[in-house]
């Protein structure tokens, strides 16, 4: 009996419940594997390992009709969505399937047709899995009430999937470190610390010095060097303030490049609002306090705040992104 969608709500609930059982078992094996074979890397920085925390992972479950593929019934993808958890159940429509045969693989079809609906990028995909029609009625069928992640099938299948995911994450992390200037355009989705679309920020500012400084700051963060990251983000913010002043035809003397002076100049020239001046004041104090801070979550949050201020000020006071 093929999967139908009469009474779809109950079937949807069953499928998602079984997928989440699979996810929980996979994460258990994922963490166990990391602690056994990548302990130093995990202790230093969990950033590359995007599947580590459930709250950083969304689930996209796509239901394929019989006509699309003779094997695949359900295809689901775990998506890197830092600080956000969304569960999406997507049943393909005839309109979405009208050019289906032009795609060689289901994942290529999903990347092109389904991902844009939810504003996902294929770089966000951590790993994916398919439930095949030939498994129908078995203990590892995702549409079964008897679904069992402890079955002999999953005892080998889940570890294999997890190992491939970890090795891929490790490779991507190393590649990012070796190609720092590709950070913005290519790697924003890869790591949980990518809290903003840095590519759009760089395009908005359109300044090579700003781009270089931001790259250096995020490279330091990338290596868990939070003190230099915070200090360099302060330099990034100073550069941004100078760019905004110059765009408003306000001259900046060589001795007036400290953030405290720049924020006052922006306020006195009536360029920034009082609220944004307060943001700059807090960022200025955070940058100064960072040099006396102990490593840890508080310093990381300081970096996040400063990056948010940079993003907010850039998009508020610069005219338009570069073409």
Protein Blocks (a to p, Z undefined) as FASTA:
>chain_A
ZZdfehklmmmmmmmmmmmmmmmmmmmmmmmmmmmmmmmmmmmomklmmmlpmklpccdd
ddddfklpmkbmbdcdddddehiacdddddddfklmmmmmmpfbfklmmmmmmmmmnopa
fklpmbdcdddfklgoiaklckbfkbcfkbmklmmmmmmmmmmmmmmmmmmmmmmmmmmm
lmmmmmmmmpmklmbcfklmmmmnopaklmmmmmmmmmmmmnopaklmmmmmmmmmmmmm
mmmmmmnopacdfklmcfklmmmmmmmnomacfklmmmmmmmmmmmmmmmmcccdjklmm
mmmmmmmmmmmmmmmmgcbdcZZ
